[in-house]
Amino acid sequence: MKYLGTMKDIDGVLEIGGISVKKLQKEYGTPLYVYDLELMENKMKNIKSSFKSDRFKTTIVYASKAYLSKGMTQVVDRMGFHIDAVSSGELYTILSSNFPAKKIHMHGNNKSLEEIDMCVENEIGSIILDNRFEADRVAEACKKFNKKMNVMLRLNIGIDAHTHEYIKTSKHSSKFGESIFDRDIVSIVSEIIQKKELNFLGFHCHIGSQIFDEMAFCEGIKTMVEFTKKISQELDIVIPEINIGGGFGVRYTEEDTDVDLKKIMKKIIGCLEESLESAELTIENVSIEPGRSIVAQAGSTLYTVGGEKKTFGGEKYIFIDGGMTDNIRPALYQAKYECIVANRLDENKKEIVTLAGKCCESGDIIAKNIKLNRCVAGDIVLVSCTGAYGHSMSSNYNKALRPAVVFVKNGKSYLISKRETYEELVQNDFMFNENID
Ligand SMILES: Cc1ncc(COP(=O)(O)O)c(C=O)c1O
């Protein structure tokens, strides 16, 4: 397993942020999400220092769906980043941590009236309209609260850059945004700009996740710039902003290439400047929305080994005390991870094993056929790079208690979310208080 961030081998025991995993296991129990705060801050600093241009202002919006907690919003705010939300739950979490409302941006392809009201009433920075109908709903909410709202329009630009490659054909059926190829697209924008309750900032796109190919971003930027130019000419308006979304790739295992965030940011800035110059277009501000690239590598999950099993079929399982409830990604889309027995780093004997969770699902596998140092019950297995879409996609399946989250830095640990209790697990349940025979 590749050591990430502040991970260190101290006499055979892994340390993160200056704290040994044994100490973390003892103090907080397992499963436990551990975030290396220094690594996370370094990722943010790298993006901030390189996503800059002399020709336009830049805004970095942290995509909170990757991982969100009140503590995380404090880190994001301290770094001077903005933040996005996709649901009233995310919005509530962010607002309740006193994050500056003007730096919050709301996404979602089916925002409820309640969600729209929440955005308008709290005067958040902007709403990214998914479609033409939302413009009417947002305008109605503005009338109700006597407010004006900044809006962008999410575009489907016809580039589908999911996982490593980009193709220019299969993307038109995405549920997100309005297509730039739609013959009504000019009138859709025209309707939005005519609403006096709305302040139209510009266009948004997001071409996918885990993108390693810089050219996919450049292709997207070129399309966005050309489209912005076309609309500003046809409607004779100034469009001040574009937002090109997130999706910057992350190395999970040796199968992925290592990504230099500074390099990719500079490349994107170069593509933006080039595209704007050749389109003879001026843009005031360009935003990006990184999520995974900020938190994925900073997060690790600690598990305690319960036991092992060699099956008649020859598979050797190591059983851990969590699983698909704290990390659904392997079951959901065959995501791969690197793991290590973190309290036995000097154990040289290695075996090919499958790391299985404790849920009642055969698919509850965290890592299949991986090389792991030998371990026994009570040992600590660390799965690295679980910081994005692990905690945020966790569930109570089999009534698992959601694990605690700690941030670690310089020998100190900070409890960010406590482990769920049995009482909390049933707190919303009611029992019949009458005879139902
Ligand atoms: C609109 C939007 N912006 C940003 C992101 C963040 O992507 P990533 O975490 O891959 O950077 C997503 C992810 O789905 C998204 O849908």
The ligand as an SDF file (V2000), in Angstrom:
LIG
                    3D

 16 16  0  0  0  0  0  0  0  0999 V2000
  -22.1410   19.1010  -10.4210 C   0  0  0  0  0  0  0  0  0  0  0  0
  -20.9910   18.4220   -9.7670 C   0  0  0  0  0  0  0  0  0  0  0  0
  -19.9460   19.1730   -9.4080 N   0  0  0  0  0  0  0  0  0  0  0  0
  -18.8650   18.6050   -8.7860 C   0  0  0  0  0  0  0  0  0  0  0  0
  -18.8260   17.2390   -8.5360 C   0  0  0  0  0  0  0  0  0  0  0  0
  -17.6230   16.6790   -7.8350 C   0  0  0  0  0  0  0  0  0  0  0  0
  -16.9530   15.7170   -8.5600 O   0  0  0  0  0  0  0  0  0  0  0  0
  -15.6230   15.0890   -7.9740 P   0  0  0  0  0  0  0  0  0  0  0  0
  -15.9000   14.6780   -6.5720 O   0  0  0  0  0  0  0  0  0  0  0  0
  -15.3420   13.9350   -8.8510 O   0  0  0  0  0  0  0  0  0  0  0  0
  -14.5800   16.1600   -8.0370 O   0  0  0  0  0  0  0  0  0  0  0  0
  -19.9080   16.4250   -8.9120 C   0  0  0  0  0  0  0  0  0  0  0  0
  -19.8920   14.9790   -8.6640 C   0  0  0  0  0  0  0  0  0  0  0  0
  -20.7410   14.2250   -8.9720 O   0  0  0  0  0  0  0  0  0  0  0  0
  -21.0220   17.0450   -9.5480 C   0  0  0  0  0  0  0  0  0  0  0  0
  -22.0940   16.3360   -9.9180 O   0  0  0  0  0  0  0  0  0  0  0  0
  1  2  1  0
  2  3  1  0
  2 15  2  0
  3  4  2  0
  4  5  1  0
  5  6  1  0
  5 12  2  0
  6  7  1  0
  7  8  1  0
  8  9  2  0
  8 10  1  0
  8 11  1  0
 12 13  1  0
 12 15  1  0
 13 14  2  0
 15 16  1  0
M  END
$$$$
